[in-house]
Amino acid sequence: MRTPVSSKLHRLKSALAGAFGLASVAGLALGAGPAEAAPKKEFKVAWSIYVGWMPWGYANDTGIVKKWADKYGIKIDVVQFNDYVESINQYTAGAFDALTVTNMDALSVPAAGGVDTTAVIVGDFSNGNDAVILKGKKDLAAIKGQKVNLVEFSVSHYLLARALESIKLKERDVKVVNTSDADMVAAYKTKAVTAVVTWNPLVSEILTDKNAHAVFDSSKIPGEIMDLLVANTAVLKDNPDFAKALVGIWYDTTTLFTADTPEGKAAREAMGKASGTDLAGFDSQLAATRLFAKAPEAVAFVRSPDVGTTMDRVRKFLFEKELLGSGAKSADAIGIELPGGKVLGDAKNVKLRFTDTWMAMVADGKL
């Protein structure tokens, strides 16, 4: 069994809803997020249902969060959101200290909204979980001239752009039809819909139709759709033990559930059930995810030039879609800092930071 399409427990990845739903974060330019920063003992983490983020719920339910919070003399409240976009808005408003989010949405919402944000953990990247699907056609080139249903301005929109680029087409060669992820499977079943771009578990649902063919997926653009645990940079600066606890929680949990042991199987089964599927369904989604279960793997990835190349593509895509803020005059409007200090864009306006600091502490056994 896979997650029901009608369920709201899914990774809604729409950057648009977050970027322009900022009525809920009025006063953001005044620094609502950083205003919460100061040395403190209690922290809040927002997460939503997706295969790469299920470890946070499991860690909370099984005492792993408490174990690491107690180690550093702090309290960490891990809160599940049924609406991914709302979790981003709440973090951006300063109601949460940390958040599970994609690299693209981290840039288009909190960073574009003025909240200096740091990727504490690069947990995984989509390696087949996101796909372009055609009805009755097995060749991506057949997409030309078709209407394509997807969540507009989401990572699905980005994946479409990359797919079209791979065959030297542009978005003008198709017609994008904005479709809610909750409606995607039902839409695909109608005669009028012949092409969709979406993510798991919806991809798996649609591909049960023998006429559905995945003609391009995120495994073709490895590393570009990242799933992160980010935190408010000012909060991290004033509370480094919070970051240490976060990485401790993450790698304790990934070590447990990736082990070929009865305990590992039980953990994956529990995460599958919590996400609305079973062990087989969860393992199948995990197989389409490049999970960085070990800290040295994540450190090597984030230090690679690939992250900079990807974020350069992402920022240009977001600028083209006018998702870097109304005042952005170019893709350089927001600075993105990479490990080693290199900055893409405005070095005087860095709002998104990739670092290996705390993951490297785990890799080096220094927690």
C-alpha positions as CSV (number, residue, x, y, z in Angstrom):
1,M,0.0,0.0,0.0
2,R,1.2,3.5,-0.8
3,T,0.3,6.8,0.7
4,P,-3.3,7.7,-0.3
5,V,-3.4,10.6,-2.8
6,S,-6.1,12.2,-0.7
7,S,-3.9,12.3,2.3
8,K,-2.4,15.7,3.3
9,L,0.6,14.0,4.8
10,H,2.9,14.6,1.9
11,R,5.8,16.8,0.8
12,L,3.9,19.7,-0.9
13,K,7.0,21.3,-2.4
14,S,5.3,24.4,-3.8
15,A,7.6,27.4,-3.5
16,L,5.0,29.7,-4.8
17,A,2.5,29.2,-2.0
18,G,5.2,29.9,0.5
19,A,7.0,32.8,-1.3
20,F,3.8,34.7,-1.8
21,G,1.9,33.5,1.2
22,L,3.8,35.9,3.4
23,A,0.8,37.6,4.7
24,S,1.4,35.3,7.6
25,V,4.9,36.6,8.0
26,A,4.2,40.3,8.0
27,G,7.2,42.3,9.2
28,L,9.6,39.7,7.9
29,A,11.9,42.4,6.4
30,L,12.4,43.6,10.0
31,G,14.0,40.3,10.8
32,A,11.2,38.4,12.6
33,G,13.3,35.2,12.6
34,P,16.6,36.6,13.9
35,A,14.6,38.5,16.6
36,E,14.1,35.1,18.3
37,A,17.8,34.4,18.4
38,A,19.6,34.5,21.8
39,P,21.1,31.9,24.1
40,K,18.3,29.7,25.2
41,K,17.4,26.2,26.3
42,E,14.2,25.3,24.3
43,F,14.0,24.9,20.6
44,K,11.4,23.9,18.0
45,V,11.9,21.9,14.8
46,A,9.2,21.7,12.1
47,W,9.0,18.6,9.8
48,S,6.6,17.2,7.3
49,I,6.0,13.7,5.9
50,Y,8.4,12.6,3.2
51,V,10.6,9.5,2.9
52,G,13.8,11.5,3.6
53,W,12.3,13.3,6.6
54,M,10.6,10.4,8.4
55,P,13.6,9.9,10.6
56,W,12.7,13.0,12.5
57,G,9.3,11.7,13.6
58,Y,10.8,8.3,14.4
59,A,13.6,9.8,16.5
60,N,11.0,11.9,18.4
61,D,8.7,8.9,19.0
62,T,11.5,6.6,20.2
63,G,13.4,8.9,22.6
64,I,16.4,9.6,20.3
65,V,15.6,13.4,20.3
66,K,15.3,13.4,24.1
67,K,18.6,11.5,24.4
68,W,20.6,14.2,22.5
69,A,18.7,17.1,23.9
70,D,19.5,15.9,27.4
71,K,23.2,15.4,26.5
72,Y,23.4,19.2,25.8
73,G,21.0,20.3,28.6
74,I,18.4,21.6,26.2
75,K,14.8,20.7,25.1
76,I,13.9,20.1,21.5
77,D,10.2,20.1,20.4
78,V,9.9,18.2,17.1
79,V,6.6,19.2,15.5
80,Q,5.0,17.4,12.5
81,F,3.1,19.5,9.9
82,N,0.5,18.1,7.6
83,D,1.1,21.0,5.3
84,Y,4.7,21.4,4.1
85,V,4.2,25.0,2.9
86,E,2.7,26.0,6.3
87,S,5.8,24.6,8.0
88,I,8.0,26.8,5.8
89,N,5.9,29.9,6.6
90,Q,6.0,29.2,10.3
91,Y,9.8,28.8,10.3
92,T,10.1,32.0,8.2
93,A,7.9,33.8,10.7
94,G,10.3,32.9,13.5
95,A,7.9,30.4,15.2
96,F,10.4,27.5,14.7
97,D,14.2,27.4,14.9
98,A,14.7,24.6,12.4
99,L,12.9,23.1,9.4
100,T,12.9,20.2,6.9
101,V,12.9,21.7,3.4
102,T,14.2,21.3,-0.1
103,N,17.2,23.4,-1.3
104,M,15.0,25.3,-3.7
105,D,12.3,26.2,-1.2
106,A,14.9,27.2,1.4
107,L,16.1,29.8,-1.1
108,S,12.8,31.0,-2.5
109,V,11.0,31.4,0.9
110,P,13.0,32.1,4.1
111,A,16.1,33.3,2.3
112,A,14.2,35.4,-0.2
113,G,12.1,36.7,2.8
114,G,15.2,37.9,4.6
115,V,15.7,35.1,7.1
116,D,19.4,34.1,7.2
117,T,19.2,30.3,7.0
118,T,21.9,27.6,7.3
119,A,21.7,24.0,6.0
120,V,22.8,22.1,9.1
121,I,22.2,18.7,7.5
122,V,22.1,17.7,3.9
123,G,20.1,14.5,4.4
124,D,19.6,13.2,0.9
125,F,18.9,14.0,-2.7
126,S,16.0,12.8,-4.9
127,N,17.4,10.0,-7.1
128,G,14.2,9.0,-8.9
129,N,11.5,10.1,-6.5
130,D,10.5,13.0,-8.9
131,A,9.5,12.2,-12.4
132,V,8.1,13.3,-15.8
133,I,5.4,10.9,-16.8
134,L,3.8,10.6,-20.3
135,K,0.6,8.7,-21.1
136,G,1.1,6.3,-24.0
137,K,4.5,7.6,-25.0
138,K,7.9,6.3,-24.0
139,D,10.1,9.1,-25.4
140,L,10.6,12.4,-23.6
141,A,10.6,14.2,-27.0
142,A,6.9,13.4,-27.3
143,I,6.2,16.0,-24.7
144,K,6.6,18.8,-27.2
145,G,3.2,20.6,-27.7
146,Q,1.6,18.8,-24.8
147,K,-0.1,20.3,-21.7
148,V,1.9,19.3,-18.7
149,N,0.2,19.1,-15.3
150,L,2.4,19.9,-12.3
151,V,2.6,22.0,-9.1
152,E,3.7,25.3,-10.6
153,F,6.9,26.9,-9.3
154,S,7.7,23.7,-7.3
155,V,10.6,21.3,-7.8
156,S,8.4,19.6,-10.3
157,H,8.5,22.7,-12.4
158,Y,12.3,22.8,-12.0
159,L,12.5,19.1,-13.1
160,L,10.4,19.9,-16.2
161,A,12.8,22.7,-17.1
162,R,15.8,20.4,-16.7
163,A,14.1,17.7,-18.7
164,L,13.3,20.1,-21.6
165,E,16.8,21.4,-21.5
166,S,18.1,17.9,-22.0
167,I,16.4,17.6,-25.4
168,K,17.0,21.3,-26.4
169,L,13.4,22.4,-25.8
170,K,12.1,25.3,-23.7
171,E,9.1,25.8,-21.6
172,R,7.3,27.6,-24.4
173,D,7.3,24.3,-26.3
174,V,4.8,22.9,-23.8
175,K,1.9,24.4,-21.8
176,V,2.1,24.2,-18.0
177,V,-1.1,23.5,-16.2
178,N,-1.0,24.3,-12.4
179,T,-2.4,21.3,-10.6
180,S,-2.4,20.5,-6.9
181,D,-0.5,17.4,-5.8
182,A,-3.6,16.2,-4.1
183,D,-5.4,16.2,-7.5
184,M,-2.6,14.8,-9.6
185,V,-3.5,11.1,-9.7
186,A,-7.2,11.9,-10.4
187,A,-6.2,14.4,-13.1
188,Y,-3.9,11.8,-14.7
189,K,-6.8,9.4,-15.0
190,T,-8.8,11.8,-17.1
191,K,-8.6,11.6,-20.9
192,A,-7.5,15.3,-21.2
193,V,-4.3,14.8,-19.2
194,T,-1.4,13.2,-21.0
195,A,1.7,14.5,-19.2
196,V,2.4,15.1,-15.5
197,V,5.4,15.9,-13.4
198,T,5.2,14.9,-9.7
199,W,7.0,13.2,-6.8
200,N,6.6,10.1,-4.8
201,P,4.4,8.5,-3.6
202,L,2.3,10.0,-6.4
203,V,4.8,8.8,-9.1
204,S,4.4,5.2,-7.9
205,E,0.6,5.5,-7.9
206,I,0.5,6.8,-11.5
207,L,3.0,4.3,-12.8
208,T,0.6,1.4,-11.8
209,D,-1.2,2.4,-15.1
210,K,0.3,0.3,-17.8
211,N,0.1,3.3,-20.2
212,A,2.1,5.5,-17.9
213,H,5.8,5.9,-18.7
214,A,8.4,7.8,-16.7
215,V,10.5,9.4,-19.4
216,F,12.7,11.6,-17.2
217,D,13.4,11.5,-13.5
218,S,15.5,13.1,-10.8
219,S,18.2,10.3,-11.2
220,K,19.1,12.1,-14.4
221,I,20.0,15.3,-12.4
222,P,21.6,13.7,-9.3
223,G,22.2,16.0,-6.4
224,E,19.9,18.8,-7.7
225,I,16.8,18.2,-5.6
226,M,18.2,18.1,-2.0
227,D,16.3,17.5,1.2
228,L,17.7,19.5,4.1
229,L,17.4,20.3,7.8
230,V,18.0,24.0,8.0
231,A,18.1,26.4,11.0
232,N,18.0,30.1,11.7
233,T,21.7,31.2,11.4
234,A,21.4,33.6,14.3
235,V,19.9,30.9,16.5
236,L,22.8,28.6,15.6
237,K,25.4,31.3,16.3
238,D,24.0,31.8,19.8
239,N,23.3,28.1,20.5
240,P,25.9,25.8,18.9
241,D,24.8,22.9,21.1
242,F,21.4,22.9,19.3
243,A,23.2,22.1,16.0
244,K,25.3,19.4,17.7
245,A,22.1,17.8,19.1
246,L,20.5,17.9,15.6
247,V,23.3,16.1,13.9
248,G,23.5,13.6,16.8
249,I,19.8,12.8,16.4
250,W,20.0,12.5,12.6
251,Y,23.0,10.1,12.4
252,D,21.9,8.1,15.4
253,T,18.6,7.5,13.6
254,T,20.0,6.8,10.1
255,T,22.5,4.4,11.6
256,L,19.7,2.5,13.2
257,F,17.2,2.3,10.4
258,T,19.7,1.5,7.6
259,A,21.2,-1.4,9.5
260,D,20.5,-4.9,8.2
261,T,19.1,-6.0,11.6
262,P,15.7,-6.7,13.1
263,E,15.9,-3.3,14.7
264,G,16.6,-1.6,11.4
265,K,13.7,-3.4,9.7
266,A,11.4,-2.5,12.6
267,A,12.4,1.2,12.3
268,R,11.7,1.3,8.6
269,E,8.4,-0.5,9.1
270,A,7.4,2.1,11.7
271,M,8.4,5.0,9.4
272,G,6.5,3.4,6.6
273,K,3.4,3.1,8.7
274,A,3.7,6.6,9.9
275,S,3.8,7.9,6.3
276,G,0.8,5.9,5.2
277,T,2.5,3.0,3.5
278,D,4.1,-0.4,4.5
279,L,7.7,-1.6,4.7
280,A,7.8,-2.5,1.0
281,G,6.4,0.9,0.0
282,F,8.8,2.7,2.2
283,D,11.8,0.7,1.1
284,S,10.8,1.4,-2.6
285,Q,10.8,5.1,-2.0
286,L,14.0,4.9,0.0
287,A,15.6,3.2,-3.1
288,A,14.8,6.3,-5.2
289,T,16.5,8.5,-2.6
290,R,20.3,9.0,-2.3
291,L,20.3,9.0,1.5
292,F,23.4,10.3,3.3
293,A,23.2,7.9,6.2
294,K,26.8,8.4,7.2
295,A,28.3,11.8,8.0
296,P,31.4,11.4,5.8
297,E,29.2,10.9,2.8
298,A,27.3,14.1,3.5
299,V,30.5,16.0,4.1
300,A,32.0,14.9,0.9
301,F,28.8,15.9,-1.0
302,V,28.4,19.3,0.5
303,R,32.1,20.1,-0.1
304,S,31.9,19.1,-3.8
305,P,31.6,21.7,-6.5
306,D,28.3,20.1,-7.4
307,V,26.4,22.0,-4.7
308,G,27.5,25.3,-6.1
309,T,26.7,24.3,-9.6
310,T,23.2,23.2,-8.5
311,M,22.4,26.3,-6.5
312,D,23.5,28.4,-9.4
313,R,21.0,26.7,-11.6
314,V,18.3,26.9,-8.9
315,R,18.8,30.6,-8.3
316,K,18.6,31.4,-12.0
317,F,15.4,29.4,-12.3
318,L,13.8,31.1,-9.3
319,F,14.8,34.6,-10.7
320,E,13.3,33.7,-14.0
321,K,10.1,32.8,-12.2
322,E,10.2,36.0,-10.1
323,L,10.6,34.0,-6.9
324,L,13.6,35.8,-5.4
325,G,11.5,38.7,-4.1
326,S,9.9,41.7,-5.8
327,G,13.1,43.8,-5.5
328,A,15.4,41.3,-7.1
329,K,17.1,42.7,-10.1
330,S,19.1,39.6,-10.9
331,A,19.8,36.1,-9.7
332,D,22.7,37.7,-7.7
333,A,20.2,39.5,-5.3
334,I,20.6,36.9,-2.6
335,G,23.9,35.6,-1.5
336,I,24.4,31.8,-1.1
337,E,27.5,30.8,0.9
338,L,29.2,27.5,0.2
339,P,31.7,25.6,2.3
340,G,35.1,27.3,2.1
341,G,33.5,30.7,2.0
342,K,32.7,31.1,-1.7
343,V,29.6,33.1,-2.2
344,L,27.2,33.0,-5.2
345,G,25.5,36.3,-5.6
346,D,25.6,39.3,-3.3
347,A,28.2,38.7,-0.6
348,K,26.7,41.6,1.4
349,N,23.3,39.9,1.4
350,V,24.0,36.2,2.3
351,K,20.8,34.6,3.4
352,L,21.4,30.9,2.6
353,R,24.4,29.0,3.8
354,F,25.7,25.5,3.2
355,T,28.2,24.3,5.7
356,D,29.9,21.0,6.7
357,T,30.6,22.3,10.2
358,W,28.4,20.0,12.3
359,M,28.3,17.0,10.0
360,A,32.1,17.1,10.0
361,M,32.0,17.0,13.8
362,V,30.1,13.7,13.6
363,A,32.4,12.3,10.9
364,D,35.5,13.2,13.0
365,G,33.9,11.8,16.2
366,K,34.0,15.2,18.0
367,L,30.4,15.5,19.2
